[in-house]
Amino acid sequence: MELRHNKKEHFVVLYLNARNQLIHKETVSMGTLTANLVHPREVFEPALKHSAAQIVVAHNHPSGDPEPSEDDRMITQKLNEAGKMMGIDVMDHIIITKNSHFSFKENKKS
């Protein structure tokens, strides 16, 4: 809910244990009105530190359009690949707007 009203893009990661319980939450990046720079190392460093079994990533689109950009698709693919190498499942990437959302898992896009 907190992401819905942000005026800039925020990239948040939920770190979960093997029972899908939240063990840590972290904002790994804050961007501009239209962009956000995220690198897998910033996403997975806390996962290793907190021994997360899986993660859920989410970011907001202040524009109100939940449709993923090409950059959104690329970072999702990079995170999925990095997670597979480390044995940490990326359960979903969710884009949140004030009135809607987009789930890569629900839409089977990477």
Phi and psi restraints in degrees (range 20) as a CNS / XPLOR table:
assign (resid 1 and name C) (resid 2 and name N)
       (resid 2 and name CA) (resid 2 and name C) 1.0 -64.3 20.0 2
assign (resid 2 and name N) (resid 2 and name CA)
       (resid 2 and name C) (resid 3 and name N) 1.0 -25.0 20.0 2
assign (resid 2 and name C) (resid 3 and name N)
       (resid 3 and name CA) (resid 3 and name C) 1.0 -75.2 20.0 2
assign (resid 3 and name N) (resid 3 and name CA)
       (resid 3 and name C) (resid 4 and name N) 1.0 -25.5 20.0 2
assign (resid 3 and name C) (resid 4 and name N)
       (resid 4 and name CA) (resid 4 and name C) 1.0 -55.3 20.0 2
assign (resid 4 and name N) (resid 4 and name CA)
       (resid 4 and name C) (resid 5 and name N) 1.0 -35.3 20.0 2
assign (resid 4 and name C) (resid 5 and name N)
       (resid 5 and name CA) (resid 5 and name C) 1.0 -106.6 20.0 2
assign (resid 5 and name N) (resid 5 and name CA)
       (resid 5 and name C) (resid 6 and name N) 1.0 4.7 20.0 2
assign (resid 5 and name C) (resid 6 and name N)
       (resid 6 and name CA) (resid 6 and name C) 1.0 -68.4 20.0 2
assign (resid 6 and name N) (resid 6 and name CA)
       (resid 6 and name C) (resid 7 and name N) 1.0 140.8 20.0 2
assign (resid 6 and name C) (resid 7 and name N)
       (resid 7 and name CA) (resid 7 and name C) 1.0 -85.6 20.0 2
assign (resid 7 and name N) (resid 7 and name CA)
       (resid 7 and name C) (resid 8 and name N) 1.0 -16.3 20.0 2
assign (resid 7 and name C) (resid 8 and name N)
       (resid 8 and name CA) (resid 8 and name C) 1.0 -120.7 20.0 2
assign (resid 8 and name N) (resid 8 and name CA)
       (resid 8 and name C) (resid 9 and name N) 1.0 158.6 20.0 2
assign (resid 8 and name C) (resid 9 and name N)
       (resid 9 and name CA) (resid 9 and name C) 1.0 -70.3 20.0 2
assign (resid 9 and name N) (resid 9 and name CA)
       (resid 9 and name C) (resid 10 and name N) 1.0 133.4 20.0 2
assign (resid 9 and name C) (resid 10 and name N)
       (resid 10 and name CA) (resid 10 and name C) 1.0 -122.9 20.0 2
assign (resid 10 and name N) (resid 10 and name CA)
       (resid 10 and name C) (resid 11 and name N) 1.0 134.0 20.0 2
assign (resid 10 and name C) (resid 11 and name N)
       (resid 11 and name CA) (resid 11 and name C) 1.0 -110.8 20.0 2
assign (resid 11 and name N) (resid 11 and name CA)
       (resid 11 and name C) (resid 12 and name N) 1.0 114.2 20.0 2
assign (resid 11 and name C) (resid 12 and name N)
       (resid 12 and name CA) (resid 12 and name C) 1.0 -116.1 20.0 2
assign (resid 12 and name N) (resid 12 and name CA)
       (resid 12 and name C) (resid 13 and name N) 1.0 143.0 20.0 2
assign (resid 12 and name C) (resid 13 and name N)
       (resid 13 and name CA) (resid 13 and name C) 1.0 -123.2 20.0 2
assign (resid 13 and name N) (resid 13 and name CA)
       (resid 13 and name C) (resid 14 and name N) 1.0 132.4 20.0 2
assign (resid 13 and name C) (resid 14 and name N)
       (resid 14 and name CA) (resid 14 and name C) 1.0 -102.1 20.0 2
assign (resid 14 and name N) (resid 14 and name CA)
       (resid 14 and name C) (resid 15 and name N) 1.0 123.9 20.0 2
assign (resid 14 and name C) (resid 15 and name N)
       (resid 15 and name CA) (resid 15 and name C) 1.0 -102.3 20.0 2
assign (resid 15 and name N) (resid 15 and name CA)
       (resid 15 and name C) (resid 16 and name N) 1.0 125.3 20.0 2
assign (resid 15 and name C) (resid 16 and name N)
       (resid 16 and name CA) (resid 16 and name C) 1.0 -118.8 20.0 2
assign (resid 16 and name N) (resid 16 and name CA)
       (resid 16 and name C) (resid 17 and name N) 1.0 150.6 20.0 2
assign (resid 16 and name C) (resid 17 and name N)
       (resid 17 and name CA) (resid 17 and name C) 1.0 -86.3 20.0 2
assign (resid 17 and name N) (resid 17 and name CA)
       (resid 17 and name C) (resid 18 and name N) 1.0 -174.0 20.0 2
assign (resid 17 and name C) (resid 18 and name N)
       (resid 18 and name CA) (resid 18 and name C) 1.0 -65.7 20.0 2
assign (resid 18 and name N) (resid 18 and name CA)
       (resid 18 and name C) (resid 19 and name N) 1.0 -16.6 20.0 2
assign (resid 18 and name C) (resid 19 and name N)
       (resid 19 and name CA) (resid 19 and name C) 1.0 -100.8 20.0 2
assign (resid 19 and name N) (resid 19 and name CA)
       (resid 19 and name C) (resid 20 and name N) 1.0 16.8 20.0 2
assign (resid 19 and name C) (resid 20 and name N)
       (resid 20 and name CA) (resid 20 and name C) 1.0 61.8 20.0 2
assign (resid 20 and name N) (resid 20 and name CA)
       (resid 20 and name C) (resid 21 and name N) 1.0 28.5 20.0 2
assign (resid 20 and name C) (resid 21 and name N)
       (resid 21 and name CA) (resid 21 and name C) 1.0 -95.5 20.0 2
assign (resid 21 and name N) (resid 21 and name CA)
       (resid 21 and name C) (resid 22 and name N) 1.0 138.5 20.0 2
assign (resid 21 and name C) (resid 22 and name N)
       (resid 22 and name CA) (resid 22 and name C) 1.0 -66.7 20.0 2
assign (resid 22 and name N) (resid 22 and name CA)
       (resid 22 and name C) (resid 23 and name N) 1.0 124.0 20.0 2
assign (resid 22 and name C) (resid 23 and name N)
       (resid 23 and name CA) (resid 23 and name C) 1.0 -113.4 20.0 2
assign (resid 23 and name N) (resid 23 and name CA)
       (resid 23 and name C) (resid 24 and name N) 1.0 -18.1 20.0 2
assign (resid 23 and name C) (resid 24 and name N)
       (resid 24 and name CA) (resid 24 and name C) 1.0 -165.1 20.0 2
assign (resid 24 and name N) (resid 24 and name CA)
       (resid 24 and name C) (resid 25 and name N) 1.0 148.4 20.0 2
assign (resid 24 and name C) (resid 25 and name N)
       (resid 25 and name CA) (resid 25 and name C) 1.0 -134.4 20.0 2
assign (resid 25 and name N) (resid 25 and name CA)
       (resid 25 and name C) (resid 26 and name N) 1.0 135.8 20.0 2
assign (resid 25 and name C) (resid 26 and name N)
       (resid 26 and name CA) (resid 26 and name C) 1.0 -146.6 20.0 2
assign (resid 26 and name N) (resid 26 and name CA)
       (resid 26 and name C) (resid 27 and name N) 1.0 137.2 20.0 2
assign (resid 26 and name C) (resid 27 and name N)
       (resid 27 and name CA) (resid 27 and name C) 1.0 -86.0 20.0 2
assign (resid 27 and name N) (resid 27 and name CA)
       (resid 27 and name C) (resid 28 and name N) 1.0 112.9 20.0 2
assign (resid 27 and name C) (resid 28 and name N)
       (resid 28 and name CA) (resid 28 and name C) 1.0 -92.8 20.0 2
assign (resid 28 and name N) (resid 28 and name CA)
       (resid 28 and name C) (resid 29 and name N) 1.0 -15.0 20.0 2
assign (resid 28 and name C) (resid 29 and name N)
       (resid 29 and name CA) (resid 29 and name C) 1.0 -160.2 20.0 2
assign (resid 29 and name N) (resid 29 and name CA)
       (resid 29 and name C) (resid 30 and name N) 1.0 141.7 20.0 2
assign (resid 29 and name C) (resid 30 and name N)
       (resid 30 and name CA) (resid 30 and name C) 1.0 -123.2 20.0 2
assign (resid 30 and name N) (resid 30 and name CA)
       (resid 30 and name C) (resid 31 and name N) 1.0 128.4 20.0 2
assign (resid 30 and name C) (resid 31 and name N)
       (resid 31 and name CA) (resid 31 and name C) 1.0 -110.2 20.0 2
assign (resid 31 and name N) (resid 31 and name CA)
       (resid 31 and name C) (resid 32 and name N) 1.0 -147.7 20.0 2
assign (resid 31 and name C) (resid 32 and name N)
       (resid 32 and name CA) (resid 32 and name C) 1.0 -103.4 20.0 2
assign (resid 32 and name N) (resid 32 and name CA)
       (resid 32 and name C) (resid 33 and name N) 1.0 -168.1 20.0 2
assign (resid 32 and name C) (resid 33 and name N)
       (resid 33 and name CA) (resid 33 and name C) 1.0 -60.8 20.0 2
assign (resid 33 and name N) (resid 33 and name CA)
       (resid 33 and name C) (resid 34 and name N) 1.0 -32.4 20.0 2
assign (resid 33 and name C) (resid 34 and name N)
       (resid 34 and name CA) (resid 34 and name C) 1.0 -124.3 20.0 2
assign (resid 34 and name N) (resid 34 and name CA)
       (resid 34 and name C) (resid 35 and name N) 1.0 -1.7 20.0 2
assign (resid 34 and name C) (resid 35 and name N)
       (resid 35 and name CA) (resid 35 and name C) 1.0 -148.8 20.0 2
assign (resid 35 and name N) (resid 35 and name CA)
       (resid 35 and name C) (resid 36 and name N) 1.0 159.0 20.0 2
assign (resid 35 and name C) (resid 36 and name N)
       (resid 36 and name CA) (resid 36 and name C) 1.0 -151.9 20.0 2
assign (resid 36 and name N) (resid 36 and name CA)
       (resid 36 and name C) (resid 37 and name N) 1.0 129.6 20.0 2
assign (resid 36 and name C) (resid 37 and name N)
       (resid 37 and name CA) (resid 37 and name C) 1.0 -97.0 20.0 2
assign (resid 37 and name N) (resid 37 and name CA)
       (resid 37 and name C) (resid 38 and name N) 1.0 124.3 20.0 2
assign (resid 37 and name C) (resid 38 and name N)
       (resid 38 and name CA) (resid 38 and name C) 1.0 -134.2 20.0 2
assign (resid 38 and name N) (resid 38 and name CA)
       (resid 38 and name C) (resid 39 and name N) 1.0 138.1 20.0 2
assign (resid 38 and name C) (resid 39 and name N)
       (resid 39 and name CA) (resid 39 and name C) 1.0 -125.2 20.0 2
assign (resid 39 and name N) (resid 39 and name CA)
       (resid 39 and name C) (resid 40 and name N) 1.0 142.7 20.0 2
assign (resid 39 and name C) (resid 40 and name N)
       (resid 40 and name CA) (resid 40 and name C) 1.0 -52.1 20.0 2
assign (resid 40 and name N) (resid 40 and name CA)
       (resid 40 and name C) (resid 41 and name N) 1.0 -33.5 20.0 2
assign (resid 40 and name C) (resid 41 and name N)
       (resid 41 and name CA) (resid 41 and name C) 1.0 -63.6 20.0 2
assign (resid 41 and name N) (resid 41 and name CA)
       (resid 41 and name C) (resid 42 and name N) 1.0 -35.8 20.0 2
assign (resid 41 and name C) (resid 42 and name N)
       (resid 42 and name CA) (resid 42 and name C) 1.0 -70.7 20.0 2
assign (resid 42 and name N) (resid 42 and name CA)
       (resid 42 and name C) (resid 43 and name N) 1.0 -28.9 20.0 2
assign (resid 42 and name C) (resid 43 and name N)
       (resid 43 and name CA) (resid 43 and name C) 1.0 -77.1 20.0 2
assign (resid 43 and name N) (resid 43 and name CA)
       (resid 43 and name C) (resid 44 and name N) 1.0 -43.3 20.0 2
assign (resid 43 and name C) (resid 44 and name N)
       (resid 44 and name CA) (resid 44 and name C) 1.0 -91.2 20.0 2
assign (resid 44 and name N) (resid 44 and name CA)
       (resid 44 and name C) (resid 45 and name N) 1.0 -17.1 20.0 2
assign (resid 44 and name C) (resid 45 and name N)
       (resid 45 and name CA) (resid 45 and name C) 1.0 -58.5 20.0 2
assign (resid 45 and name N) (resid 45 and name CA)
       (resid 45 and name C) (resid 46 and name N) 1.0 -48.9 20.0 2
assign (resid 45 and name C) (resid 46 and name N)
       (resid 46 and name CA) (resid 46 and name C) 1.0 -65.9 20.0 2
assign (resid 46 and name N) (resid 46 and name CA)
       (resid 46 and name C) (resid 47 and name N) 1.0 -29.7 20.0 2
assign (resid 46 and name C) (resid 47 and name N)
       (resid 47 and name CA) (resid 47 and name C) 1.0 -61.6 20.0 2
assign (resid 47 and name N) (resid 47 and name CA)
       (resid 47 and name C) (resid 48 and name N) 1.0 -42.2 20.0 2
assign (resid 47 and name C) (resid 48 and name N)
       (resid 48 and name CA) (resid 48 and name C) 1.0 -69.5 20.0 2
assign (resid 48 and name N) (resid 48 and name CA)
       (resid 48 and name C) (resid 49 and name N) 1.0 -42.6 20.0 2
assign (resid 48 and name C) (resid 49 and name N)
       (resid 49 and name CA) (resid 49 and name C) 1.0 -60.1 20.0 2
assign (resid 49 and name N) (resid 49 and name CA)
       (resid 49 and name C) (resid 50 and name N) 1.0 -38.2 20.0 2
assign (resid 49 and name C) (resid 50 and name N)
       (resid 50 and name CA) (resid 50 and name C) 1.0 -101.0 20.0 2
assign (resid 50 and name N) (resid 50 and name CA)
       (resid 50 and name C) (resid 51 and name N) 1.0 7.7 20.0 2
assign (resid 50 and name C) (resid 51 and name N)
       (resid 51 and name CA) (resid 51 and name C) 1.0 54.9 20.0 2
assign (resid 51 and name N) (resid 51 and name CA)
       (resid 51 and name C) (resid 52 and name N) 1.0 46.4 20.0 2
assign (resid 51 and name C) (resid 52 and name N)
       (resid 52 and name CA) (resid 52 and name C) 1.0 -73.4 20.0 2
assign (resid 52 and name N) (resid 52 and name CA)
       (resid 52 and name C) (resid 53 and name N) 1.0 142.7 20.0 2
assign (resid 52 and name C) (resid 53 and name N)
       (resid 53 and name CA) (resid 53 and name C) 1.0 -90.8 20.0 2
assign (resid 53 and name N) (resid 53 and name CA)
       (resid 53 and name C) (resid 54 and name N) 1.0 -30.1 20.0 2
assign (resid 53 and name C) (resid 54 and name N)
       (resid 54 and name CA) (resid 54 and name C) 1.0 -153.5 20.0 2
assign (resid 54 and name N) (resid 54 and name CA)
       (resid 54 and name C) (resid 55 and name N) 1.0 165.4 20.0 2
assign (resid 54 and name C) (resid 55 and name N)
       (resid 55 and name CA) (resid 55 and name C) 1.0 -135.8 20.0 2
assign (resid 55 and name N) (resid 55 and name CA)
       (resid 55 and name C) (resid 56 and name N) 1.0 157.6 20.0 2
assign (resid 55 and name C) (resid 56 and name N)
       (resid 56 and name CA) (resid 56 and name C) 1.0 -125.1 20.0 2
assign (resid 56 and name N) (resid 56 and name CA)
       (resid 56 and name C) (resid 57 and name N) 1.0 128.5 20.0 2
assign (resid 56 and name C) (resid 57 and name N)
       (resid 57 and name CA) (resid 57 and name C) 1.0 -108.2 20.0 2
assign (resid 57 and name N) (resid 57 and name CA)
       (resid 57 and name C) (resid 58 and name N) 1.0 147.6 20.0 2
assign (resid 57 and name C) (resid 58 and name N)
       (resid 58 and name CA) (resid 58 and name C) 1.0 -148.6 20.0 2
assign (resid 58 and name N) (resid 58 and name CA)
       (resid 58 and name C) (resid 59 and name N) 1.0 146.3 20.0 2
assign (resid 58 and name C) (resid 59 and name N)
       (resid 59 and name CA) (resid 59 and name C) 1.0 -148.2 20.0 2
assign (resid 59 and name N) (resid 59 and name CA)
       (resid 59 and name C) (resid 60 and name N) 1.0 162.2 20.0 2
assign (resid 59 and name C) (resid 60 and name N)
       (resid 60 and name CA) (resid 60 and name C) 1.0 -102.7 20.0 2
assign (resid 60 and name N) (resid 60 and name CA)
       (resid 60 and name C) (resid 61 and name N) 1.0 155.4 20.0 2
assign (resid 60 and name C) (resid 61 and name N)
       (resid 61 and name CA) (resid 61 and name C) 1.0 -116.9 20.0 2
assign (resid 61 and name N) (resid 61 and name CA)
       (resid 61 and name C) (resid 62 and name N) 1.0 100.7 20.0 2
assign (resid 61 and name C) (resid 62 and name N)
       (resid 62 and name CA) (resid 62 and name C) 1.0 -59.3 20.0 2
assign (resid 62 and name N) (resid 62 and name CA)
       (resid 62 and name C) (resid 63 and name N) 1.0 -21.8 20.0 2
assign (resid 62 and name C) (resid 63 and name N)
       (resid 63 and name CA) (resid 63 and name C) 1.0 -65.5 20.0 2
assign (resid 63 and name N) (resid 63 and name CA)
       (resid 63 and name C) (resid 64 and name N) 1.0 -21.6 20.0 2
assign (resid 63 and name C) (resid 64 and name N)
       (resid 64 and name CA) (resid 64 and name C) 1.0 93.5 20.0 2
assign (resid 64 and name N) (resid 64 and name CA)
       (resid 64 and name C) (resid 65 and name N) 1.0 -6.7 20.0 2
assign (resid 64 and name C) (resid 65 and name N)
       (resid 65 and name CA) (resid 65 and name C) 1.0 -95.9 20.0 2
assign (resid 65 and name N) (resid 65 and name CA)
       (resid 65 and name C) (resid 66 and name N) 1.0 114.0 20.0 2
assign (resid 65 and name C) (resid 66 and name N)
       (resid 66 and name CA) (resid 66 and name C) 1.0 -79.8 20.0 2
assign (resid 66 and name N) (resid 66 and name CA)
       (resid 66 and name C) (resid 67 and name N) 1.0 -6.7 20.0 2
assign (resid 66 and name C) (resid 67 and name N)
       (resid 67 and name CA) (resid 67 and name C) 1.0 -63.6 20.0 2
assign (resid 67 and name N) (resid 67 and name CA)
       (resid 67 and name C) (resid 68 and name N) 1.0 130.9 20.0 2
assign (resid 67 and name C) (resid 68 and name N)
       (resid 68 and name CA) (resid 68 and name C) 1.0 -68.7 20.0 2
assign (resid 68 and name N) (resid 68 and name CA)
       (resid 68 and name C) (resid 69 and name N) 1.0 142.3 20.0 2
assign (resid 68 and name C) (resid 69 and name N)
       (resid 69 and name CA) (resid 69 and name C) 1.0 -82.3 20.0 2
assign (resid 69 and name N) (resid 69 and name CA)
       (resid 69 and name C) (resid 70 and name N) 1.0 172.9 20.0 2
assign (resid 69 and name C) (resid 70 and name N)
       (resid 70 and name CA) (resid 70 and name C) 1.0 -62.7 20.0 2
assign (resid 70 and name N) (resid 70 and name CA)
       (resid 70 and name C) (resid 71 and name N) 1.0 -38.5 20.0 2
assign (resid 70 and name C) (resid 71 and name N)
       (resid 71 and name CA) (resid 71 and name C) 1.0 -61.6 20.0 2
assign (resid 71 and name N) (resid 71 and name CA)
       (resid 71 and name C) (resid 72 and name N) 1.0 -39.7 20.0 2
assign (resid 71 and name C) (resid 72 and name N)
       (resid 72 and name CA) (resid 72 and name C) 1.0 -61.5 20.0 2
assign (resid 72 and name N) (resid 72 and name CA)
       (resid 72 and name C) (resid 73 and name N) 1.0 -42.9 20.0 2
assign (resid 72 and name C) (resid 73 and name N)
       (resid 73 and name CA) (resid 73 and name C) 1.0 -64.9 20.0 2
assign (resid 73 and name N) (resid 73 and name CA)
       (resid 73 and name C) (resid 74 and name N) 1.0 -41.5 20.0 2
assign (resid 73 and name C) (resid 74 and name N)
       (resid 74 and name CA) (resid 74 and name C) 1.0 -65.4 20.0 2
assign (resid 74 and name N) (resid 74 and name CA)
       (resid 74 and name C) (resid 75 and name N) 1.0 -44.7 20.0 2
assign (resid 74 and name C) (resid 75 and name N)
       (resid 75 and name CA) (resid 75 and name C) 1.0 -68.0 20.0 2
assign (resid 75 and name N) (resid 75 and name CA)
       (resid 75 and name C) (resid 76 and name N) 1.0 -34.2 20.0 2
assign (resid 75 and name C) (resid 76 and name N)
       (resid 76 and name CA) (resid 76 and name C) 1.0 -62.5 20.0 2
assign (resid 76 and name N) (resid 76 and name CA)
       (resid 76 and name C) (resid 77 and name N) 1.0 -44.0 20.0 2
assign (resid 76 and name C) (resid 77 and name N)
       (resid 77 and name CA) (resid 77 and name C) 1.0 -63.8 20.0 2
assign (resid 77 and name N) (resid 77 and name CA)
       (resid 77 and name C) (resid 78 and name N) 1.0 -44.8 20.0 2
assign (resid 77 and name C) (resid 78 and name N)
       (resid 78 and name CA) (resid 78 and name C) 1.0 -61.4 20.0 2
assign (resid 78 and name N) (resid 78 and name CA)
       (resid 78 and name C) (resid 79 and name N) 1.0 -43.2 20.0 2
assign (resid 78 and name C) (resid 79 and name N)
       (resid 79 and name CA) (resid 79 and name C) 1.0 -65.6 20.0 2
assign (resid 79 and name N) (resid 79 and name CA)
       (resid 79 and name C) (resid 80 and name N) 1.0 -41.1 20.0 2
assign (resid 79 and name C) (resid 80 and name N)
       (resid 80 and name CA) (resid 80 and name C) 1.0 -61.2 20.0 2
assign (resid 80 and name N) (resid 80 and name CA)
       (resid 80 and name C) (resid 81 and name N) 1.0 -44.3 20.0 2
assign (resid 80 and name C) (resid 81 and name N)
       (resid 81 and name CA) (resid 81 and name C) 1.0 -64.8 20.0 2
assign (resid 81 and name N) (resid 81 and name CA)
       (resid 81 and name C) (resid 82 and name N) 1.0 -45.4 20.0 2
assign (resid 81 and name C) (resid 82 and name N)
       (resid 82 and name CA) (resid 82 and name C) 1.0 -63.9 20.0 2
assign (resid 82 and name N) (resid 82 and name CA)
       (resid 82 and name C) (resid 83 and name N) 1.0 -42.2 20.0 2
assign (resid 82 and name C) (resid 83 and name N)
       (resid 83 and name CA) (resid 83 and name C) 1.0 -61.6 20.0 2
assign (resid 83 and name N) (resid 83 and name CA)
       (resid 83 and name C) (resid 84 and name N) 1.0 -41.6 20.0 2
assign (resid 83 and name C) (resid 84 and name N)
       (resid 84 and name CA) (resid 84 and name C) 1.0 -61.4 20.0 2
assign (resid 84 and name N) (resid 84 and name CA)
       (resid 84 and name C) (resid 85 and name N) 1.0 -41.3 20.0 2
assign (resid 84 and name C) (resid 85 and name N)
       (resid 85 and name CA) (resid 85 and name C) 1.0 -63.5 20.0 2
assign (resid 85 and name N) (resid 85 and name CA)
       (resid 85 and name C) (resid 86 and name N) 1.0 -32.7 20.0 2
assign (resid 85 and name C) (resid 86 and name N)
       (resid 86 and name CA) (resid 86 and name C) 1.0 -98.5 20.0 2
assign (resid 86 and name N) (resid 86 and name CA)
       (resid 86 and name C) (resid 87 and name N) 1.0 -3.6 20.0 2
assign (resid 86 and name C) (resid 87 and name N)
       (resid 87 and name CA) (resid 87 and name C) 1.0 75.9 20.0 2
assign (resid 87 and name N) (resid 87 and name CA)
       (resid 87 and name C) (resid 88 and name N) 1.0 26.3 20.0 2
assign (resid 87 and name C) (resid 88 and name N)
       (resid 88 and name CA) (resid 88 and name C) 1.0 -118.4 20.0 2
assign (resid 88 and name N) (resid 88 and name CA)
       (resid 88 and name C) (resid 89 and name N) 1.0 112.5 20.0 2
assign (resid 88 and name C) (resid 89 and name N)
       (resid 89 and name CA) (resid 89 and name C) 1.0 -74.5 20.0 2
assign (resid 89 and name N) (resid 89 and name CA)
       (resid 89 and name C) (resid 90 and name N) 1.0 131.5 20.0 2
assign (resid 89 and name C) (resid 90 and name N)
       (resid 90 and name CA) (resid 90 and name C) 1.0 -90.4 20.0 2
assign (resid 90 and name N) (resid 90 and name CA)
       (resid 90 and name C) (resid 91 and name N) 1.0 101.8 20.0 2
assign (resid 90 and name C) (resid 91 and name N)
       (resid 91 and name CA) (resid 91 and name C) 1.0 -69.9 20.0 2
assign (resid 91 and name N) (resid 91 and name CA)
       (resid 91 and name C) (resid 92 and name N) 1.0 -36.2 20.0 2
assign (resid 91 and name C) (resid 92 and name N)
       (resid 92 and name CA) (resid 92 and name C) 1.0 -167.9 20.0 2
assign (resid 92 and name N) (resid 92 and name CA)
       (resid 92 and name C) (resid 93 and name N) 1.0 159.1 20.0 2
assign (resid 92 and name C) (resid 93 and name N)
       (resid 93 and name CA) (resid 93 and name C) 1.0 -125.2 20.0 2
assign (resid 93 and name N) (resid 93 and name CA)
       (resid 93 and name C) (resid 94 and name N) 1.0 118.8 20.0 2
assign (resid 93 and name C) (resid 94 and name N)
       (resid 94 and name CA) (resid 94 and name C) 1.0 -114.9 20.0 2
assign (resid 94 and name N) (resid 94 and name CA)
       (resid 94 and name C) (resid 95 and name N) 1.0 132.2 20.0 2
assign (resid 94 and name C) (resid 95 and name N)
       (resid 95 and name CA) (resid 95 and name C) 1.0 -104.6 20.0 2
assign (resid 95 and name N) (resid 95 and name CA)
       (resid 95 and name C) (resid 96 and name N) 1.0 127.2 20.0 2
assign (resid 95 and name C) (resid 96 and name N)
       (resid 96 and name CA) (resid 96 and name C) 1.0 -114.9 20.0 2
assign (resid 96 and name N) (resid 96 and name CA)
       (resid 96 and name C) (resid 97 and name N) 1.0 135.8 20.0 2
assign (resid 96 and name C) (resid 97 and name N)
       (resid 97 and name CA) (resid 97 and name C) 1.0 -124.1 20.0 2
assign (resid 97 and name N) (resid 97 and name CA)
       (resid 97 and name C) (resid 98 and name N) 1.0 177.3 20.0 2
assign (resid 97 and name C) (resid 98 and name N)
       (resid 98 and name CA) (resid 98 and name C) 1.0 -58.1 20.0 2
assign (resid 98 and name N) (resid 98 and name CA)
       (resid 98 and name C) (resid 99 and name N) 1.0 -37.8 20.0 2
assign (resid 98 and name C) (resid 99 and name N)
       (resid 99 and name CA) (resid 99 and name C) 1.0 -121.1 20.0 2
assign (resid 99 and name N) (resid 99 and name CA)
       (resid 99 and name C) (resid 100 and name N) 1.0 4.1 20.0 2
assign (resid 99 and name C) (resid 100 and name N)
       (resid 100 and name CA) (resid 100 and name C) 1.0 -156.4 20.0 2
assign (resid 100 and name N) (resid 100 and name CA)
       (resid 100 and name C) (resid 101 and name N) 1.0 -178.1 20.0 2
assign (resid 100 and name C) (resid 101 and name N)
       (resid 101 and name CA) (resid 101 and name C) 1.0 -155.6 20.0 2
assign (resid 101 and name N) (resid 101 and name CA)
       (resid 101 and name C) (resid 102 and name N) 1.0 165.4 20.0 2
assign (resid 101 and name C) (resid 102 and name N)
       (resid 102 and name CA) (resid 102 and name C) 1.0 -133.6 20.0 2
assign (resid 102 and name N) (resid 102 and name CA)
       (resid 102 and name C) (resid 103 and name N) 1.0 129.9 20.0 2
assign (resid 102 and name C) (resid 103 and name N)
       (resid 103 and name CA) (resid 103 and name C) 1.0 -113.6 20.0 2
assign (resid 103 and name N) (resid 103 and name CA)
       (resid 103 and name C) (resid 104 and name N) 1.0 122.6 20.0 2
assign (resid 103 and name C) (resid 104 and name N)
       (resid 104 and name CA) (resid 104 and name C) 1.0 -62.4 20.0 2
assign (resid 104 and name N) (resid 104 and name CA)
       (resid 104 and name C) (resid 105 and name N) 1.0 -36.7 20.0 2
assign (resid 104 and name C) (resid 105 and name N)
       (resid 105 and name CA) (resid 105 and name C) 1.0 -65.1 20.0 2
assign (resid 105 and name N) (resid 105 and name CA)
       (resid 105 and name C) (resid 106 and name N) 1.0 -48.0 20.0 2
assign (resid 105 and name C) (resid 106 and name N)
       (resid 106 and name CA) (resid 106 and name C) 1.0 -62.5 20.0 2
assign (resid 106 and name N) (resid 106 and name CA)
       (resid 106 and name C) (resid 107 and name N) 1.0 -34.5 20.0 2
assign (resid 106 and name C) (resid 107 and name N)
       (resid 107 and name CA) (resid 107 and name C) 1.0 -97.5 20.0 2
assign (resid 107 and name N) (resid 107 and name CA)
       (resid 107 and name C) (resid 108 and name N) 1.0 1.1 20.0 2
assign (resid 107 and name C) (resid 108 and name N)
       (resid 108 and name CA) (resid 108 and name C) 1.0 49.8 20.0 2
assign (resid 108 and name N) (resid 108 and name CA)
       (resid 108 and name C) (resid 109 and name N) 1.0 46.2 20.0 2
assign (resid 108 and name C) (resid 109 and name N)
       (resid 109 and name CA) (resid 109 and name C) 1.0 -115.6 20.0 2
assign (resid 109 and name N) (resid 109 and name CA)
       (resid 109 and name C) (resid 110 and name N) 1.0 148.3 20.0 2
